[in-house]
């Protein structure tokens, strides 16, 4: 009979698995610091004017924040954008606290692609289509950065699991 020290072989195996999980969370937990900061900044940007005001010869169209646009009559596309933004914040928050789960990363990339599409096409804004305000440009850049970080994180998780 082999001697396994103070702990039995089952205990040693559980301890080894627990150590591996802690090591993995320490490695991938660093990503969460970025996701949390991005989520906070995205939320703050949603309260700033998203689109530039459009001035024509006889009319001025003011847009305001995503929340303001969503609350107006005909703000359906903005309300959809608001829901997409909130879903992205949810994915980033889950990825912050569960850095070894892949589904929030995949969700953030897919959702981020839809947010990007909405920011680039600006549906429901009429003609002429307004330009993005500085907060809208920053939001677009932040969404693209979050998507790139999520892809890099997912690749890192995959490579770590298959080494």
N, C-alpha and C positions, 0 to 999 in steps of 0.2 A: 504494500500500500504506500503510495507516494505521500510525502508530507508537504502540506501547503502552507505552513506557517500558522499564525494565529487565526487568520481568516480562512474559511472554507473556500473551495474553488468557485462556488456560486457567488459568494460575497465578493471575491476578488473580481469576478467578471462584472458584477453590478457596479462596483467601485470604478473599474476601468471605463465602463460605459458612461458613468456619471462624469468622470474626469474628461472624457472625450467631448461630451455635450457642453461642459463648462468652457473648455478650450475653444470650441466652435463658436459659442456665444461671445466669448472675449474677442475673437478674431472679427466676427461679423457685426458685433454690436457697435463698432465704430461708424458704420454706415448710418445707424439710427440718429446720431447727432446731426447729420446733414439733413435727414428726412424731417426731423422735428423743426429745425430752423426754417426749412423750405415751406413747411405747412404753415407756420406762424406768419411768414412774410406773405405767402399767397393769400391768407385770410385777410391780412391788413390791406393788401392791394385791392381786394374786392370791394373795399369801402371808398376807394379813390375813383375819380373819373376814368372810365375804361376807354372811351372814344372821344376824339376831338369834336367840338361843336362844328356843325356845318352851317355856313353863312351863304345864302344865295341872295339874289337881287331883292326878293320880296319876303324872305323868310329866314329865321334862325332856328335851327334844330339843336337843342341841348340834350345831351344824353345822360351824363352823370355816372354814378357808380353802377356796378352790376346789380346791386340790390334795388336801386332806384329804377333802372330800366325794367327789371323784372316785375315791379309793382304796377307799372303803367298798363293801360289798355293796349293790347297788341304786343305785349312783352313776352309772349310765349317762347320765342327762340331764346331770349335772355334768361327766362325761367329754366329752360332746358340746360342752358350753359351754367346757370347757378347750381343746378343739381349735379351736373358733371363735375364742377369744381369741388362741391362738397364731397362727392364720391372720391375724387382724387385726394382730398385731405384725409379721408377715412383710410384709403390704401396706404398713404404715407405714414399715418399714425400707427397703423397695425405694423408696418414694416419697421417703425422705430422701436417698438416693444417686442417684436418677434422677428429678429433679424435672420433666423434660419428658415423661415417659411418662404416658399417661393410664390404662392398665390397672390400676396399683396403686390409683389413686384410685377407680375404679369398683369394684374388688374390696373396698376398705376400706369404702365406703358400703354395698354389699350385705351384706358380712359384719357390719358394725356394726349394720345393721338386725336381723339375726338375734340378735346378742348382746343388743341392746336388748330384743327380744321375750322372750328367755330371762330376762333380769333382771326384766322386768315380770311375767311369768307364773310364774316359778320352778317349772318342771315337776319332778315327782318328789319334792316336799318334803312332801307329805301335807296333812292337814287338822288344825289350822288352818295356813294358809300363813304362813310367817314373813315378817316385815318385813325390808327390806334393812338391814344394819348400816351404820354410817358409811362403811366402806371400800366397801361395795356401792353406796351412794349416790354416792360420789365416782367410782367406776368407771363408773356409768351416766352421770353428768354428763360425764365425760371421753370416753366413747364418742360421746355426742351432739355434743360439741365437735369431736372428730376428724372425724365425718361432715360437719358443717357446713364445717369448714376444707377438706376434700377437695372438696366441691361448689364452694366458692368458688374453689379452686385450679383445678379443671377448667374452670370458666367463664372464669377469667382466661387459661388456656392457649388455649381456643377463641377468645376475643376477640383475643388476641395473634396467633393464626395467621390470622385473617380480617380483619385491619385493612387 
